[in-house]
Amino acid sequence: MKKVSSALLPTIAIDRKASTPIHRQVYERYRAAIVEGTLRPGQRMPSTRLLATELGVSRIPILNAYAQLLAEGYFQSRVGAGTVVSLDVPDHVSLVQPRRTSQPQPGPRPVGRRPVTLPLPLGRNLPRGSGAFVVGQVASDQFPFQVWNGLVSRYCRSPRGQSLDYGDPMGSRRLREALSEYLRTARGVRCEADQIMIVSGSQQALDIASRVLLDHGSRVWMEEPGYRFARGVLRLNGCEIVPVPVDPEGLNVAAGIQRCRKARAALVTPSHQYPLGYTMSASRRLQLLDWAERTGAWIIEDDYDSEYRYENMPIGSLQGIDRNARVLYVGTFSKVLGPALRLGYLVIPNDLAGRFLEVRSSMDIGPATFFQAVLADFIREGHFSRHNRRMRMLYGERRTRLIECLREELGSAAEVLGGEAGMHLSVTLKGIRDHEVAQVAAQRKLWLSPLSASYCGKPQRQGFILGFGNVPVNEIEPAVRQLRSVLRT
Amino acid sequence: MKKVSSALLPTIAIDRKASTPIHRQVYERYRAAIVEGTLRPGQRMPSTRLLATELGVSRIPILNAYAQLLAEGYFQSRVGAGTVVSLDVPDHVSLVQPRRTSQPQPGPRPVGRRPVTLPLPLGRNLPRGSGAFVVGQVASDQFPFQVWNGLVSRYCRSPRGQSLDYGDPMGSRRLREALSEYLRTARGVRCEADQIMIVSGSQQALDIASRVLLDHGSRVWMEEPGYRFARGVLRLNGCEIVPVPVDPEGLNVAAGIQRCRKARAALVTPSHQYPLGYTMSASRRLQLLDWAERTGAWIIEDDYDSEYRYENMPIGSLQGIDRNARVLYVGTFSKVLGPALRLGYLVIPNDLAGRFLEVRSSMDIGPATFFQAVLADFIREGHFSRHNRRMRMLYGERRTRLIECLREELGSAAEVLGGEAGMHLSVTLKGIRDHEVAQVAAQRKLWLSPLSASYCGKPQRQGFILGFGNVPVNEIEPAVRQLRSVLRT
C-alpha cells in the first residue's frame, strides 16, 4: 500500500555472517534506535515486506523481530497507520541516559572573530508582525496572484521548467535582459544584461560587493543614520564604518572627506535616504562622484524602493550620471513583489563583472532558476509595470492618509520625514525612548521600528520608521490613534 | 523670427513619437547637459513659456520638467534672474568629457585582496553540457513532475502560499521538522528542528560555517584530492588549506596531525569521499572525532550524496557518533531533486545556532519561502522517500552498467573507484593529461571532469570523475566507447 512507503527507512546494517540471527539483529537495532531517541514515539515504521526487500532478507525474521518489538512495547499497531514507535516507551528505557548532541561537553569551542553586530532580522527583542506599521511589507491583498500563479503553472508545464540543472551563475539571461531594459528606461541606469547579476535580495548584493571590493580593515562611508542591515554585512566583512551625517540634501560629502578622505567606498541611498527619506541633491551627487573619481573609491548605490515616488517623477539613478564606472547599483524585487521571493540584482561595472562572478560562485554557485523564469515572463508581458503603477496609486493614497493622520493626532510634536517616496516614512518625536515605546506597542500588535537603531553612533533622533505598504487606508487612522495612545502611556 | 532672450536655448531635440513622455525627455536632456558641462553653473535657463514655444509643445510638460530639475537641485530659482543652473554644481564637472559607464577611465580601481581561486562553476574552459558524464546531474526524465507540480499548484492556492513577507530566517519550521525526522532515521544524525538551517545548497552551508567558525589565516584540513568548490569557499574566507591525503580508509588522520595538529577545522566527506569514493572506516572516524575533541577543532561533514548507496545499507553519519558537538553536518537536495532548486541544509550544534543565524542573516536575511513549503509537503507526504528508493534502483543499474562498460572498453588500463554510492564514480588512467582529453571530449559533447582538478597540490592521479545520474542505461555503452575513442586520439 502506498501509505506504508512514506515511512522512512532507518539506518540498520545486517551482518549475514554474524552468529546473531537476523531477527535478533533487527530487533536490537530498532530497540537501540528507540532507546537513543533516533526513532521517536509515533513515528511510522516501514512494512515488514518493504524492510525485507530493502535489507535483502526473507520476510520471516522481520516478522519475528516486529512481533518481539510489539510484544515488549517498543512498537504499537495503529489502525490506518500500520506499525509505529510506541507512544509510551517502556519505563526501563528512561533509565538509559541518551547522549544528546545538544549538550556539548566542555572543551575549547573557538569561533571566528568576525564581528557580528547585526540585530536579528526581525529585531532581537521586537517581533515582526503584519500590518501597521511593519517596514518592508507590501500590500499582500493586492498582489496579482491569479496572473502570477498562471505564469507559475505555465512554466511548470514548459520544457524549460523541467530543467533541473544549475542555471546561468549570473542569473537567467531572459530576466537580465528584461531587467536591463527596465533599469535603462525607468531608472536611467546605464547597463547591458551582461553587467547584471541576479542575487537573493539586496543584502546578498551588499555582501558580494563587499567581498569583491573591500578588504578587512577597509573604511567605508555610511549614511548616519543609515540602514542597519548594511552595517551588519560591512562589519561581517571586517570593514570599518565611517558614519557620515545626512542632511536634507543627502549624505554630506564634505563632511565625509573631512572625516576620511581615503575611504575605500561609500554606501548611499540617493533616491530615498534610508531612513530619513531625503533625496540626494544634484550637487551632492556630483561631489560624491568627483570624490570617488579622484580618490579611486567605489560607490554602492542602494536603490531599494525607487519604484514608488509620489510628488515628482522618479529621480534618476546616481549610476546613470557616473562617467567613471565607480557606481555599483543595487536593486531588489522585495518592494514590488515582497521579500519572500528573495530576488534582487546588482549592476556591475564591466571590468569587474568577471571577479564578481568568481566571488559569487564560491559563495553559493548561483541563483535558483524557477522564479527567475517566472519573473522574466512577468516583466516581459507587462504585468510588472502594470502592478507598479497600480501600487504607486495605492501606496500614494496610504501615504497621504498617514501624513494627515499623523498631523491630526500628533500635531507639531512630530516631524514627518521622507514621505515623498517608497513604502515607509519616518516620524521623529521629542522626549521619548523609541525602543521602549516599540516594546509596549508590540504587545498591542502595533509594530514600530525605532529610529534610534539606524544610528551607528549616538542617536541624534528618536522616533519611528513607519511602513504603510501593508496597511489598508481605512486602518491607518485607528493605527495612528493607537500610536498616540501608546505614546501617552 | 525667434524672440531674443538672454537665456540661450540648449540644443535639445524632442521626439514626439518616442514612448518617453515629453517632460521626461526635457528633464533628461537638461540633466545630461549639466552633468556633461554643456551648461555651466549660474547659466540662465529659458523661461518655460519660451522653451515651450521654441519646442512647439504645450507648456505643461516643460513646467513639470523644470519642477523636477529644481527639486533635484540641478536648477535654482534666483530672484531677478529666473531659473539658472545650480551654483552648487562643481565647476570641474564641466571640464570632464562625458563617457560611457561601460568604458571606465584609468585611475585606481582597487579590489579586495581576498584570494579568488575558484574555477568558474561550469569550468573555466570546459562547458557544462547535459548527459554523459556530467557530474551532479540527476535523471531529469525521472523527476516526479506531476506530483511536484501538483504540490506547487496546491501551495499557490493556499493561504500560506500568499504570504509575501520574509519567512523564518532559519528556514521553514515544517521543512526543518520533516528534515530532522528524515536525518535522524535515514542518516543517524542526532538533531532537532531547531538545529537545522535551510540554506541555498551545500556551497552556502560551507560559506556560512567558514564565516562562523574560521578566521582569516585559520588552517583547515582538506581531503587531498578533494572537492574543488570547497577550496574556493575556504580561500575566499582567507583560510589556509592543509591538504591531508586520502587512502581507502578515508582521510588519513595521523598524517593530518603530523602536518598540522592545531588546524581549526577539518572538512570531510566520510560517506562517499569526493572524488575517490572511499567510505571512511570506523577507526578513522573515531580518530578524527578524538583529534577534534582534544584540540578543540571543528569537523565539517559534507554528506552530499548519502541517499544512494548500492552495496550495503546507508552508512550512518559521522555527526551521529560525535559526543562532543564538534560536527557541522551539511546536506543538500541537489542530488535528489536537482541543483536548480538551490536548497540544502546545515545541522548546527545547539550552542552555535544563534551565532550561525546572526552571520547568515547578515549575508542574505534568510531563504526564499516558496519551495521550502513545497518540499516540506513532498517529504511529509512520502514522495521524497519513494523517489529516493526509485532513484536508488535506477542509479544502481546505471552504475553497474557503467562499471561493466569501463572494464570491457578500457580494461586494466583504468582503475574504477567509488562506485559503491552516489551518482558518479572516478576512473584513473595512466599516461594521459586529463585536462587536454576533457577539452577534446567536450567538442564531441562528451563531458568529462578531470580528476587532476581535485588536487590542491601536484595531482597524484589523472583520470575523470564520471557522473551517471543523467545517462540512461542504454546510452552508457556508446558513451564509454566514445570515451575510449577520445583517449586514443
Interface residues (C-beta under 8 A of the other chain):
Chain A: K2 K3 S5 S6 A7 L8 L9 P10 T11 I12 A13 I14 G37 T38 L39 R40 Q43 E54 L55 R99 R100 T101 S102 Q103 P104 Q105 G107 P108 R109 P110 V111 G112 R113 R114 V116 L118 L120 P121 L122 R128 S130 V134 G136 Q137 V138 S140 F143 F145 N149 V152 S153 C156 R157 Q162 S163 L164 D165 Y166 G167 P169 T185 G188 R190 C191 E192 Q195 V199 S200 G201 Q203 Q204 D207 R211 V212 L213 L214 D215 H216 S218 F229 G232 V233 R235 L236 G238 E249 R264 T279 S281 A282 S283 R284 L286 Q287 D290 E293 T295 G296 E311 N312 M313 I315 G316 Q319 I321 D322 R323 N324 A325 R326 V327 L337 G338 P339 A340 L341 R342 L343 P349 N350 D351 L352 R355 L357 E358 V359 S361 S362 M363 D364 I365 G366 P367 A368 T369 F370 F371
Chain B: T20 H23 R24 Y27 E28 R31 I34 V35 N64 A67 Q68 A71 E72 G73 Y74 S86 D88 V89 P90 H92 V93 V96 Q97 P98 R99 R100 T101 S102 Q103 P104 Q105 G107 P108 R109 P110 V111 G112 R113 R114 V116 L118 L120 P121 L122 R128 S130 V134 G136 Q137 V138 S140 F143 F145 N149 V152 S153 C156 R157 Q162 S163 L164 D165 Y166 G167 P169 E181 Y182 R184 T185 A186 R187 G188 R190 C191 E192 Q195 S200 G201 Q203 Q204 D207 R211 V212 L213 L214 D215 H216 S218 F229 G232 V233 R235 L236 G238 R264 E293 T295 G296 N312 M313 P314 I315 G316 Q319 G320 D322 R323 N324 A325 R326 L337 G338 P339 A340 L341 R342 L343 P349 N350 D351 L352 R355 L357 E358 V359 S361 S362 M363 D364 I365 G366 P367 A368 T369 F370 F371 E381 G382 S385 R386 R389
